[in-house]
Amino acid sequence: MLWDLFQNNEEIKDIEQFLKSYYQFYNYKEIDSTEFARFTKYYFDLEDDSVFKGWLKLDKTKNEE
């Protein structure tokens, strides 16, 4: 889950910074799960979608098919 990304850090400060960045970037925009995952992967420098398995359904991109 998303919480796992914060457990090895300063948790509250990291959560606040992530949410602040997310809000500033997507303020007044509607996004889908795929875009949320893209932003989260970029923010945390993640290599794959494994952190989202079991709680977020993502559409496969052409590269993943």
N, C-alpha and C positions, 0 to 999 in steps of 0.2 A: 504494500500500500504506500501511498504518498508519505505517510508518517515515517516509514523506514528511511527515506532520504534525509530526514532531519535528525535521526537518533545519534549519529556519530558527530554531530556538530553542536553548536550552541542552541539548538532547538528553537526556542522562542524567537531569538533575534533572526535566525535563518528563516523561520516561517514568516515573520513579519516582512523581511526583505523580499522573499519570493512573492508574497501576495502583493506587496507594493509594486514590484516590477510588473507582475502580471496585470494588475489593475491599470497601471499607467500605459502599458502597451495596448491593452484591449478596451480601454475606456469607451463606452457607448457603442461597442461592436458586439455582434452576435457571432459566436464561434461554436464549432462542434468538438466532439471528443478527440478527433484526429488532430485538430489544431492545438488543443490543450496539451496533448501528448507531445507534439512537436516543440512547443514552447518549453515544456518541462524537460524534455531531453536536451534541448539546447542550453537551458539555464544550468542544469546539473552535469552537463557534458556526458550524457549517457549514450552508450553505443547501440542499445537495442530496446525493445519494448517490454522486456521481461518484468520490469517493475510494475507494469500495468495489468499483467495477467491476473485473471480472477476477479477484477473489480471494474475494469473499463474495457468495453468492446470497441475495437479499433478496426477501421476499414484497412485492408491491405493495400499498400502502394504497389505500383508496377514493379519496383525493385524487389519486393518481398514475395511476389508470386512465383 
